């Protein structure tokens, strides 16, 4: 993994762990649910944002990875 991808994952983990007693996976679920509520409140489409995030993720994997996860 490149330094930039590793750094982004590390930064996100720090945000998930934070100062809460919950574990990181529970915090991830809460974060996603909160994002859905925010989208509802502001008129944004969570599913479109999530689909775009998925495309970004795949693009970043293709740019950064040289292993079996690289798409043809």
SULSULPE-V129040 format. One record per pair of residues at least 12 apart in sequence whose ideal C-beta (glycine too) atoms are under 6 Angstrom apart, sorted by the first residue. I is the first residue (numbers start at 1). J is the second residue. Records with the same first field share a line. If there is no record, write none. Layout:
I: J ; J
//
This chain:
2: 64
5: 64
16: 28
//
